Amino acid sequence: MFQTIQVDEVFDMNKAMASESHPSYWLAQLRKADWQYLLEFVNRKLPLKTKKQAMAEAALRHFEFVTCEGRGEVWQVWTETRHETDRVLVIQFRHSEADWSRGLPEFVHLEKNEPLGLVNIAGRLLCKVK
């Protein structure tokens, strides 16, 4: 279910997975600020001048990932996972009406009762702290 992802699966085009069902597809869409957010979630901080790939490598050491098709699957996996750990974060990728090829990441904390999106969601990724 949850997978550990290596940095080359995200940044090396020869190893990257093109399938939307693989977490590396969605992780490749994260911006530098998103990698910083993931590091802050596990109480790690790197200097702002750190390169995006180095931030990603540091963040990937702390997480396991799984993609979810819909809101129901997100709730099911989250409910099952929170018995193991309460450190789970959802990243949903919302696309604009004009550009359906890429989604902008939004972080959702289900334990704080933040809502999952209903419209324009291209994909969802659950991030579990190891």
C-alpha contacts under 8 A as a table, 3 or more apart, distances in Angstrom:
res1	aa1	res2	aa2	distance
1	M	66	V	6.39
2	F	64	E	5.56
2	F	65	F	4.98
2	F	66	V	4.86
2	F	128	K	7.94
3	Q	23	P	7.96
3	Q	64	E	5.12
3	Q	65	F	5.15
3	Q	66	V	6.35
4	T	60	L	7.56
4	T	63	F	6.92
4	T	64	E	4.75
4	T	65	F	6.49
5	I	9	E	6.67
5	I	10	V	7.93
5	I	23	P	7.72
5	I	24	S	6.91
5	I	60	L	6.51
5	I	64	E	7.06
5	I	65	F	7.52
6	Q	9	E	5.47
6	Q	10	V	7.20
6	Q	57	E	7.46
6	Q	60	L	6.86
7	V	10	V	5.37
7	V	11	F	6.33
7	V	53	Q	7.44
7	V	56	A	6.70
7	V	57	E	5.37
7	V	60	L	7.06
8	D	11	F	5.09
8	D	12	D	4.90
8	D	15	K	6.65
8	D	16	A	7.24
9	E	12	D	6.00
9	E	13	M	7.81
9	E	15	K	5.27
9	E	16	A	4.53
9	E	17	M	6.95
9	E	24	S	6.10
10	V	13	M	7.74
10	V	15	K	7.83
10	V	16	A	5.57
10	V	17	M	7.96
10	V	24	S	5.19
10	V	25	Y	7.10
10	V	27	L	6.38
10	V	28	A	5.12
11	F	16	A	6.86
11	F	28	A	6.77
11	F	53	Q	7.49
12	D	15	K	5.47
12	D	16	A	5.85
13	M	16	A	5.04
16	A	24	S	6.73
16	A	25	Y	7.24
17	M	22	H	6.52
17	M	24	S	6.27
17	M	25	Y	5.96
18	A	22	H	7.79
18	A	25	Y	6.06
19	S	22	H	5.69
19	S	25	Y	6.46
20	E	23	P	7.44
20	E	25	Y	5.72
20	E	26	W	7.11
20	E	123	G	7.89
21	S	25	Y	7.65
21	S	67	T	6.11
21	S	68	C	7.96
22	H	25	Y	5.78
22	H	26	W	7.54
22	H	66	V	7.61
22	H	67	T	6.61
23	P	26	W	5.46
23	P	27	L	6.18
23	P	65	F	6.21
23	P	66	V	6.01
23	P	67	T	5.79
23	P	125	L	6.83
24	S	27	L	4.85
24	S	28	A	5.98
25	Y	28	A	5.47
25	Y	29	Q	7.21
26	W	29	Q	5.40
26	W	30	L	7.24
26	W	123	G	7.79
26	W	125	L	7.34
27	L	30	L	5.44
29	Q	102	R	7.62
29	Q	103	G	7.63
29	Q	104	L	7.79
29	Q	105	P	7.83
30	L	33	A	7.98
30	L	34	D	5.68
30	L	35	W	6.78
30	L	105	P	6.79
31	R	34	D	5.17
31	R	35	W	6.59
31	R	52	K	7.67
32	K	35	W	5.23
32	K	36	Q	6.36
32	K	51	K	7.95
32	K	52	K	5.14
32	K	55	M	7.57
33	A	36	Q	4.95
33	A	37	Y	6.22
34	D	37	Y	4.95
34	D	38	L	6.38
34	D	105	P	7.67
35	W	38	L	5.11
35	W	39	L	6.33
35	W	52	K	7.38
35	W	55	M	6.08
35	W	56	A	5.76
35	W	59	A	6.73
36	Q	39	L	5.08
36	Q	40	E	6.17
36	Q	45	K	7.46
36	Q	46	L	7.74
36	Q	55	M	6.87
37	Y	40	E	5.06
37	Y	41	F	6.18
38	L	41	F	5.03
38	L	42	V	6.82
38	L	59	A	6.29
39	L	42	V	5.38
39	L	43	N	6.30
39	L	44	R	4.97
39	L	45	K	6.21
39	L	55	M	7.82
39	L	58	A	7.55
39	L	59	A	5.41
40	E	43	N	4.69
40	E	44	R	5.24
40	E	45	K	6.11
41	F	44	R	7.48
42	V	62	H	7.35
42	V	129	V	7.53
46	L	50	T	6.64
46	L	55	M	7.30
47	P	50	T	5.55
50	T	54	A	6.59
50	T	55	M	6.64
51	K	54	A	5.37
51	K	55	M	6.36
52	K	55	M	5.10
52	K	56	A	6.13
53	Q	56	A	4.97
53	Q	57	E	6.13
54	A	57	E	5.06
54	A	58	A	6.27
55	M	58	A	5.16
55	M	59	A	6.14
56	A	59	A	5.04
56	A	60	L	5.94
57	E	60	L	5.24
57	E	61	R	6.63
58	A	61	R	5.61
58	A	62	H	7.47
59	A	62	H	5.62
59	A	63	F	6.92
60	L	63	F	5.42
60	L	64	E	7.58
62	H	129	V	5.67
62	H	130	K	5.54
63	F	127	C	6.04
63	F	128	K	5.37
63	F	129	V	4.55
63	F	130	K	5.34
64	E	127	C	5.78
64	E	128	K	5.19
64	E	129	V	6.45
64	E	130	K	6.44
65	F	125	L	6.72
65	F	126	L	5.57
65	F	127	C	4.76
65	F	128	K	6.27
66	V	125	L	5.77
66	V	126	L	5.33
66	V	127	C	6.92
67	T	123	G	7.53
67	T	124	R	5.82
67	T	125	L	4.50
67	T	126	L	6.23
68	C	71	R	7.78
68	C	73	E	5.81
68	C	74	V	5.77
68	C	123	G	7.17
68	C	124	R	5.46
68	C	125	L	6.16
68	C	126	L	7.36
69	E	73	E	6.39
69	E	74	V	7.66
69	E	123	G	6.74
69	E	124	R	6.86
70	G	73	E	5.43
70	G	74	V	6.43
70	G	123	G	7.91
70	G	124	R	7.54
71	R	74	V	5.05
71	R	75	W	6.32
71	R	116	L	6.94
72	G	75	W	5.25
72	G	76	Q	6.20
73	E	76	Q	5.01
73	E	77	V	6.08
74	V	77	V	5.36
74	V	78	W	5.95
74	V	124	R	7.74
74	V	126	L	7.48
75	W	78	W	5.06
75	W	79	T	5.91
76	Q	79	T	5.20
76	Q	80	E	6.28
77	V	80	E	5.17
77	V	81	T	5.96
78	W	81	T	5.02
78	W	82	R	5.89
78	W	88	V	7.36
78	W	126	L	7.93
79	T	82	R	5.51
79	T	83	H	7.25
80	E	83	H	6.12
80	E	84	E	7.82
81	T	84	E	5.42
81	T	85	T	6.42
81	T	86	D	7.81
81	T	88	V	7.84
82	R	85	T	4.87
82	R	86	D	4.94
82	R	87	R	7.52
82	R	88	V	7.29
83	H	86	D	7.27
85	T	88	V	7.23
85	T	128	K	7.90
85	T	129	V	7.73
86	D	111	E	7.85
87	R	128	K	6.10
87	R	129	V	5.60
88	V	109	H	7.67
88	V	126	L	6.87
88	V	127	C	5.59
88	V	128	K	4.55
88	V	129	V	6.40
89	L	107	F	7.02
89	L	108	V	6.30
89	L	109	H	5.66
89	L	110	L	7.37
89	L	126	L	5.86
89	L	127	C	5.09
89	L	128	K	6.54
90	V	107	F	5.80
90	V	108	V	5.03
90	V	109	H	6.48
90	V	110	L	7.51
90	V	124	R	6.88
90	V	125	L	5.72
90	V	126	L	4.59
90	V	127	C	6.10
91	I	105	P	6.05
91	I	106	E	5.46
91	I	107	F	4.62
91	I	108	V	6.11
91	I	124	R	5.72
91	I	125	L	5.12
91	I	126	L	6.37
91	I	127	C	7.58
92	Q	104	L	7.97
92	Q	105	P	5.66
92	Q	106	E	5.24
92	Q	107	F	6.50
92	Q	108	V	7.34
92	Q	116	L	7.75
92	Q	117	G	7.63
92	Q	121	I	6.72
92	Q	122	A	7.61
92	Q	123	G	5.86
92	Q	124	R	4.32
92	Q	125	L	6.29
93	F	102	R	7.88
93	F	103	G	4.43
93	F	104	L	5.02
93	F	105	P	4.46
93	F	106	E	6.13
93	F	121	I	5.67
93	F	122	A	5.45
93	F	123	G	5.33
93	F	124	R	6.20
94	R	103	G	4.61
94	R	104	L	5.18
94	R	105	P	6.50
94	R	106	E	7.25
94	R	119	V	7.96
94	R	120	N	5.40
94	R	121	I	4.38
94	R	122	A	5.69
94	R	123	G	7.52
95	H	99	D	6.33
95	H	100	W	5.50
95	H	101	S	7.52
95	H	102	R	5.99
95	H	103	G	4.17
95	H	104	L	6.10
95	H	120	N	5.47
95	H	121	I	6.22
95	H	122	A	6.18
96	S	99	D	5.30
96	S	100	W	6.38
96	S	103	G	7.43
96	S	120	N	6.81
97	E	100	W	6.74
97	E	120	N	7.56
99	D	102	R	6.61
100	W	103	G	7.22
100	W	122	A	7.77
102	R	122	A	7.60
103	G	121	I	7.48
103	G	122	A	6.03
103	G	123	G	7.81
108	V	114	E	5.97
108	V	115	P	7.13
108	V	116	L	6.91
109	H	112	K	5.50
109	H	113	N	6.77
109	H	114	E	5.61
110	L	113	N	4.87
110	L	114	E	5.38
110	L	115	P	7.18
111	E	114	E	7.51
117	G	120	N	7.81
117	G	121	I	6.61
118	L	121	I	6.94
121	I	124	R	7.66
